[in-house]
Amino acid sequence: MPGLFDGSKLEQPVTCPACGKAADDCTCPRDANGALCLPKDQDARVRREKRRGKWVTVVTGLDANATDLKALAKVLKNKCASGGTATDDGVEVQGDHRELIVAHLKALGYPAKPAGG
C-alpha cells in the first residue's frame, strides 16, 4: 500500500490510526475486512443458560477475527476458577458467573451487558 507523497522526498509510510505504528508493524485487532475493530466497538452480551441441570455462562457478540477467543476464554476461566471453552461465536464458562465476567470485560474495554434472566 503506497504511503503519503509516495515517491517524493516527503514520503511517509501508512500508519495505524490507533497505535501510530507503521501498517506492517501494527498488531491492533482487525475484523475480516481489515478494518480496525477495537473492544469498545464490540457489543458483548453475557447470559446464563441451564444445560443438563447445570448453569453455563455464555459470552456472545465478540468478533472472532479481532478477538483472540481462546486467550479470552483462558483469562475468564482463571478469573472464575472454573472450566469452559472458546466456541466459534464466543466463550462458555461453567457455572453462573455473569456479574464477575461482565465486570472483567468492562475492565478490558468491552461494553458488556448482562442479558437474559
Backbone as JSON Lines, residues from 0, in Angstrom:
{"i":0,"aa":"M","n":[0.85,-1.17,0.0],"ca":[0.0,0.0,0.0],"c":[0.89,1.24,0.0]}
{"i":1,"aa":"P","n":[0.72,2.12,-0.98],"ca":[1.55,3.32,-1.04],"c":[1.23,4.28,0.1]}
{"i":2,"aa":"G","n":[2.26,5.0,0.53],"ca":[2.09,5.95,1.61],"c":[1.8,7.35,1.09]}
{"i":3,"aa":"L","n":[1.79,8.28,1.98],"ca":[1.55,9.68,1.66],"c":[2.76,10.24,0.9]}
{"i":4,"aa":"F","n":[2.52,10.94,-0.19],"ca":[3.57,11.52,-1.04],"c":[4.53,10.44,-1.52]}
{"i":5,"aa":"D","n":[3.99,9.3,-1.98],"ca":[4.8,8.16,-2.39],"c":[5.72,8.54,-3.55]}
{"i":6,"aa":"G","n":[7.0,8.27,-3.43],"ca":[7.97,8.53,-4.47],"c":[8.64,9.89,-4.38]}
{"i":7,"aa":"S","n":[8.25,10.72,-3.43],"ca":[8.89,12.03,-3.3],"c":[9.75,12.05,-2.04]}
{"i":8,"aa":"K","n":[10.47,13.14,-1.86],"ca":[11.31,13.22,-0.66],"c":[10.49,13.45,0.61]}
{"i":9,"aa":"L","n":[9.18,13.73,0.47],"ca":[8.29,13.9,1.62],"c":[7.5,12.62,1.94]}
{"i":10,"aa":"E","n":[7.95,11.5,1.4],"ca":[7.23,10.24,1.55],"c":[7.11,9.86,3.02]}
{"i":11,"aa":"Q","n":[5.89,9.42,3.41],"ca":[5.62,8.96,4.77],"c":[4.91,7.61,4.68]}
{"i":12,"aa":"P","n":[5.26,6.67,5.54],"ca":[4.61,5.36,5.5],"c":[3.17,5.45,6.02]}
{"i":13,"aa":"V","n":[2.37,4.47,5.64],"ca":[1.0,4.38,6.14],"c":[1.06,3.93,7.59]}
{"i":14,"aa":"T","n":[0.37,4.64,8.48],"ca":[0.39,4.31,9.9],"c":[-1.01,3.95,10.38]}
{"i":15,"aa":"C","n":[-1.05,3.21,11.46],"ca":[-2.31,2.82,12.09],"c":[-2.85,4.02,12.87]}
{"i":16,"aa":"P","n":[-4.14,4.34,12.74],"ca":[-4.67,5.48,13.49],"c":[-4.76,5.24,15.0]}
{"i":17,"aa":"A","n":[-4.78,3.97,15.43],"ca":[-4.91,3.67,16.86],"c":[-3.57,3.7,17.58]}
{"i":18,"aa":"C","n":[-2.57,3.0,17.02],"ca":[-1.3,2.88,17.74],"c":[-0.2,3.76,17.16]}
{"i":19,"aa":"G","n":[-0.35,4.23,15.94],"ca":[0.64,5.11,15.33],"c":[1.83,4.39,14.72]}
{"i":20,"aa":"K","n":[1.86,3.06,14.75],"ca":[2.95,2.29,14.16],"c":[2.73,2.16,12.66]}
{"i":21,"aa":"A","n":[3.78,1.77,11.95],"ca":[3.67,1.51,10.52],"c":[2.68,0.37,10.3]}
{"i":22,"aa":"A","n":[2.02,0.36,9.15],"ca":[0.97,-0.63,8.88],"c":[1.51,-2.06,8.97]}
{"i":23,"aa":"D","n":[2.75,-2.29,8.58],"ca":[3.33,-3.63,8.66],"c":[3.63,-4.07,10.08]}
{"i":24,"aa":"D","n":[3.89,-3.12,10.98],"ca":[4.25,-3.43,12.36],"c":[3.06,-3.4,13.32]}
{"i":25,"aa":"C","n":[1.89,-2.98,12.85],"ca":[0.71,-2.82,13.69],"c":[0.15,-4.18,14.11]}
{"i":26,"aa":"T","n":[-0.19,-4.31,15.39],"ca":[-0.8,-5.54,15.89],"c":[-2.2,-5.29,16.45]}
{"i":27,"aa":"C","n":[-2.81,-4.18,16.06],"ca":[-4.16,-3.86,16.53],"c":[-5.16,-4.86,15.98]}
{"i":28,"aa":"P","n":[-6.22,-5.17,16.74],"ca":[-7.21,-6.14,16.26],"c":[-7.97,-5.61,15.05]}
{"i":29,"aa":"R","n":[-8.14,-6.48,14.06],"ca":[-8.85,-6.12,12.84],"c":[-9.9,-7.18,12.54]}
{"i":30,"aa":"D","n":[-11.01,-6.76,11.89],"ca":[-12.06,-7.71,11.53],"c":[-11.69,-8.4,10.21]}
{"i":31,"aa":"A","n":[-12.61,-9.18,9.64],"ca":[-12.34,-9.96,8.44],"c":[-12.05,-9.06,7.23]}
{"i":32,"aa":"N","n":[-12.57,-7.84,7.21],"ca":[-12.35,-6.92,6.1],"c":[-11.07,-6.11,6.25]}
{"i":33,"aa":"G","n":[-10.38,-6.24,7.35],"ca":[-9.16,-5.48,7.59],"c":[-9.39,-4.16,8.3]}
{"i":34,"aa":"A","n":[-10.64,-3.85,8.64],"ca":[-10.94,-2.6,9.34],"c":[-10.6,-2.75,10.83]}
{"i":35,"aa":"L","n":[-10.19,-1.66,11.44],"ca":[-9.84,-1.64,12.85],"c":[-11.07,-1.98,13.69]}
{"i":36,"aa":"C","n":[-10.94,-2.93,14.61],"ca":[-12.06,-3.37,15.42],"c":[-11.61,-3.43,16.89]}
{"i":37,"aa":"L","n":[-11.8,-2.34,17.59],"ca":[-11.38,-2.24,18.99],"c":[-12.43,-2.87,19.9]}
{"i":38,"aa":"P","n":[-12.05,-3.2,21.15],"ca":[-13.02,-3.78,22.08],"c":[-14.26,-2.9,22.3]}
{"i":39,"aa":"K","n":[-14.1,-1.57,22.28],"ca":[-15.25,-0.7,22.52],"c":[-16.27,-0.77,21.4]}
{"i":40,"aa":"D","n":[-15.89,-1.31,20.24],"ca":[-16.8,-1.43,19.1],"c":[-17.53,-2.76,19.07]}
{"i":41,"aa":"Q","n":[-17.23,-3.66,20.0],"ca":[-17.86,-4.99,20.03],"c":[-18.85,-5.05,21.18]}
{"i":42,"aa":"D","n":[-20.1,-5.37,20.88],"ca":[-21.14,-5.43,21.9],"c":[-21.18,-6.83,22.51]}
{"i":43,"aa":"A","n":[-20.55,-6.99,23.64],"ca":[-20.51,-8.28,24.33],"c":[-21.78,-8.45,25.17]}
{"i":44,"aa":"R","n":[-22.41,-9.59,25.03],"ca":[-23.59,-9.93,25.82],"c":[-23.26,-11.16,26.65]}
{"i":45,"aa":"V","n":[-23.55,-11.1,27.93],"ca":[-23.24,-12.2,28.85],"c":[-24.56,-12.74,29.38]}
{"i":46,"aa":"R","n":[-24.84,-13.98,29.08],"ca":[-26.09,-14.6,29.55],"c":[-25.77,-15.95,30.19]}
{"i":47,"aa":"R","n":[-26.74,-16.45,30.91],"ca":[-26.56,-17.77,31.52],"c":[-27.62,-18.71,30.95]}
{"i":48,"aa":"E","n":[-27.24,-19.95,30.79],"ca":[-28.14,-20.98,30.28],"c":[-28.06,-22.18,31.2]}
{"i":49,"aa":"K","n":[-29.15,-22.91,31.25],"ca":[-29.17,-24.13,32.04],"c":[-29.06,-25.3,31.08]}
{"i":50,"aa":"R","n":[-28.0,-26.06,31.22],"ca":[-27.76,-27.21,30.36],"c":[-27.58,-28.45,31.21]}
{"i":51,"aa":"R","n":[-28.44,-29.43,31.0],"ca":[-28.4,-30.69,31.76],"c":[-28.42,-30.45,33.26]}
{"i":52,"aa":"G","n":[-29.18,-29.44,33.68],"ca":[-29.35,-29.15,35.1],"c":[-28.26,-28.29,35.71]}
{"i":53,"aa":"K","n":[-27.3,-27.84,34.9],"ca":[-26.21,-27.01,35.43],"c":[-26.15,-25.69,34.67]}
{"i":54,"aa":"W","n":[-25.65,-24.65,35.34],"ca":[-25.57,-23.33,34.72],"c":[-24.3,-23.2,33.9]}
{"i":55,"aa":"V","n":[-24.42,-22.5,32.77],"ca":[-23.3,-22.17,31.9],"c":[-23.41,-20.69,31.58]}
{"i":56,"aa":"T","n":[-22.33,-19.94,31.73],"ca":[-22.3,-18.52,31.37],"c":[-21.74,-18.42,29.96]}
{"i":57,"aa":"V","n":[-22.51,-17.75,29.07],"ca":[-22.15,-17.66,27.66],"c":[-21.9,-16.19,27.3]}
{"i":58,"aa":"V","n":[-20.76,-15.92,26.68],"ca":[-20.42,-14.58,26.2],"c":[-20.52,-14.59,24.68]}
{"i":59,"aa":"T","n":[-21.37,-13.75,24.11],"ca":[-21.54,-13.67,22.67],"c":[-21.38,-12.22,22.22]}
{"i":60,"aa":"G","n":[-21.35,-12.02,20.91],"ca":[-21.25,-10.68,20.35],"c":[-19.83,-10.21,20.12]}
{"i":61,"aa":"L","n":[-18.86,-11.1,20.27],"ca":[-17.47,-10.74,20.05],"c":[-17.06,-11.13,18.63]}
{"i":62,"aa":"D","n":[-16.23,-10.33,18.01],"ca":[-15.73,-10.61,16.67],"c":[-14.59,-11.62,16.79]}
{"i":63,"aa":"A","n":[-14.79,-12.8,16.2],"ca":[-13.79,-13.86,16.32],"c":[-12.49,-13.53,15.6]}
{"i":64,"aa":"N","n":[-12.55,-12.69,14.57],"ca":[-11.32,-12.32,13.85],"c":[-10.51,-11.28,14.61]}
{"i":65,"aa":"A","n":[-11.19,-10.39,15.31],"ca":[-10.5,-9.31,16.02],"c":[-10.12,-9.67,17.44]}
{"i":66,"aa":"T","n":[-10.78,-10.64,18.03],"ca":[-10.53,-11.02,19.41],"c":[-9.98,-12.44,19.47]}
{"i":67,"aa":"D","n":[-8.93,-12.64,20.23],"ca":[-8.4,-13.98,20.43],"c":[-9.28,-14.67,21.48]}
{"i":68,"aa":"L","n":[-10.27,-15.42,20.99],"ca":[-11.26,-16.02,21.89],"c":[-10.65,-17.07,22.8]}
{"i":69,"aa":"K","n":[-9.65,-17.8,22.33],"ca":[-9.01,-18.81,23.19],"c":[-8.3,-18.15,24.37]}
{"i":70,"aa":"A","n":[-7.6,-17.06,24.11],"ca":[-6.9,-16.36,25.19],"c":[-7.9,-15.73,26.15]}
{"i":71,"aa":"L","n":[-8.99,-15.15,25.61],"ca":[-10.02,-14.56,26.47],"c":[-10.69,-15.63,27.32]}
{"i":72,"aa":"A","n":[-10.95,-16.8,26.72],"ca":[-11.55,-17.9,27.48],"c":[-10.64,-18.34,28.61]}
{"i":73,"aa":"K","n":[-9.36,-18.39,28.36],"ca":[-8.41,-18.8,29.4],"c":[-8.4,-17.81,30.55]}
{"i":74,"aa":"V","n":[-8.42,-16.52,30.22],"ca":[-8.42,-15.49,31.26],"c":[-9.71,-15.57,32.08]}
{"i":75,"aa":"L","n":[-10.85,-15.71,31.41],"ca":[-12.13,-15.77,32.12],"c":[-12.25,-17.03,32.98]}
{"i":76,"aa":"K","n":[-11.74,-18.15,32.48],"ca":[-11.78,-19.39,33.26],"c":[-10.92,-19.26,34.52]}
{"i":77,"aa":"N","n":[-9.75,-18.65,34.38],"ca":[-8.89,-18.43,35.55],"c":[-9.53,-17.46,36.54]}
{"i":78,"aa":"K","n":[-10.18,-16.41,36.01],"ca":[-10.84,-15.42,36.86],"c":[-11.98,-16.05,37.67]}
{"i":79,"aa":"C","n":[-12.71,-16.97,37.03],"ca":[-13.87,-17.6,37.68],"c":[-13.52,-18.91,38.37]}
{"i":80,"aa":"A","n":[-12.31,-19.39,38.21],"ca":[-11.86,-20.66,38.79],"c":[-12.8,-21.8,38.4]}
{"i":81,"aa":"S","n":[-13.06,-21.89,37.08],"ca":[-13.91,-22.96,36.59],"c":[-13.49,-23.33,35.18]}
{"i":82,"aa":"G","n":[-14.14,-24.33,34.63],"ca":[-13.84,-24.78,33.28],"c":[-14.62,-24.0,32.25]}
{"i":83,"aa":"G","n":[-14.35,-24.3,30.99],"ca":[-15.06,-23.64,29.91],"c":[-14.37,-23.86,28.59]}
{"i":84,"aa":"T","n":[-14.84,-23.16,27.56],"ca":[-14.28,-23.32,26.23],"c":[-14.52,-22.09,25.38]}
{"i":85,"aa":"A","n":[-13.75,-21.98,24.31],"ca":[-13.97,-20.93,23.31],"c":[-14.7,-21.58,22.15]}
{"i":86,"aa":"T","n":[-15.81,-21.0,21.72],"ca":[-16.58,-21.51,20.59],"c":[-16.41,-20.58,19.4]}
{"i":87,"aa":"D","n":[-17.07,-20.91,18.3],"ca":[-16.96,-20.09,17.09],"c":[-17.54,-18.7,17.28]}
{"i":88,"aa":"D","n":[-18.55,-18.57,18.13],"ca":[-19.22,-17.27,18.29],"c":[-19.06,-16.66,19.67]}
{"i":89,"aa":"G","n":[-18.18,-17.19,20.5],"ca":[-17.99,-16.6,21.81],"c":[-17.24,-17.5,22.77]}
{"i":90,"aa":"V","n":[-17.55,-17.33,24.05],"ca":[-16.88,-18.06,25.13],"c":[-17.93,-18.64,26.05]}
{"i":91,"aa":"E","n":[-17.7,-19.87,26.53],"ca":[-18.58,-20.5,27.52],"c":[-17.76,-20.81,28.76]}
{"i":92,"aa":"V","n":[-18.32,-20.48,29.92],"ca":[-17.68,-20.74,31.21],"c":[-18.67,-21.51,32.07]}
{"i":93,"aa":"Q","n":[-18.22,-22.58,32.69],"ca":[-19.1,-23.4,33.52],"c":[-19.47,-22.66,34.79]}
{"i":94,"aa":"G","n":[-20.75,-22.69,35.13],"ca":[-21.24,-22.03,36.34],"c":[-21.87,-20.69,36.03]}
{"i":95,"aa":"D","n":[-22.52,-20.11,37.05],"ca":[-23.18,-18.81,36.9],"c":[-22.23,-17.72,37.39]}
{"i":96,"aa":"H","n":[-21.52,-17.09,36.45],"ca":[-20.52,-16.07,36.78],"c":[-20.78,-14.79,36.02]}
{"i":97,"aa":"R","n":[-22.05,-14.46,35.78],"ca":[-22.38,-13.3,34.96],"c":[-21.79,-12.0,35.47]}
{"i":98,"aa":"E","n":[-21.98,-11.68,36.72],"ca":[-21.52,-10.4,37.26],"c":[-20.0,-10.28,37.21]}
{"i":99,"aa":"L","n":[-19.29,-11.36,37.54],"ca":[-17.84,-11.35,37.54],"c":[-17.29,-11.17,36.11]}
{"i":100,"aa":"I","n":[-17.9,-11.85,35.14],"ca":[-17.45,-11.76,33.75],"c":[-17.76,-10.4,33.17]}
{"i":101,"aa":"V","n":[-18.95,-9.85,33.46],"ca":[-19.3,-8.51,32.97],"c":[-18.32,-7.48,33.52]}
{"i":102,"aa":"A","n":[-17.99,-7.57,34.79],"ca":[-17.05,-6.63,35.39],"c":[-15.67,-6.74,34.76]}
{"i":103,"aa":"H","n":[-15.23,-7.97,34.49],"ca":[-13.91,-8.15,33.91],"c":[-13.88,-7.66,32.45]}
{"i":104,"aa":"L","n":[-14.93,-7.94,31.69],"ca":[-14.98,-7.46,30.3],"c":[-15.01,-5.93,30.23]}
{"i":105,"aa":"K","n":[-15.72,-5.3,31.16],"ca":[-15.73,-3.84,31.2],"c":[-14.35,-3.29,31.52]}
{"i":106,"aa":"A","n":[-13.61,-3.99,32.39],"ca":[-12.25,-3.57,32.71],"c":[-11.33,-3.7,31.5]}
{"i":107,"aa":"L","n":[-11.62,-4.64,30.6],"ca":[-10.84,-4.82,29.38],"c":[-11.23,-3.85,28.28]}
{"i":108,"aa":"G","n":[-12.33,-3.11,28.48],"ca":[-12.73,-2.12,27.49],"c":[-13.94,-2.51,26.65]}
{"i":109,"aa":"Y","n":[-14.53,-3.67,26.9],"ca":[-15.73,-4.09,26.17],"c":[-16.96,-3.48,26.82]}
{"i":110,"aa":"P","n":[-17.93,-2.99,26.02],"ca":[-19.18,-2.51,26.61],"c":[-20.11,-3.7,26.89]}
{"i":111,"aa":"A","n":[-19.78,-4.49,27.89],"ca":[-20.5,-5.72,28.2],"c":[-21.77,-5.44,28.99]}
{"i":112,"aa":"K","n":[-22.81,-6.21,28.69],"ca":[-24.07,-6.1,29.4],"c":[-24.58,-7.5,29.72]}
{"i":113,"aa":"P","n":[-25.18,-7.68,30.9],"ca":[-25.8,-8.98,31.18],"c":[-27.11,-9.09,30.39]}
{"i":114,"aa":"A","n":[-27.36,-10.25,29.88],"ca":[-28.59,-10.48,29.11],"c":[-29.34,-11.65,29.72]}
{"i":115,"aa":"G","n":[-30.63,-11.7,29.49],"ca":[-31.45,-12.79,29.99],"c":[-31.84,-12.61,31.43]}
{"i":116,"aa":"G","n":[-32.34,-13.7,32.02],"ca":[-32.85,-13.61,33.38],"c":[-32.01,-14.17,34.42]}
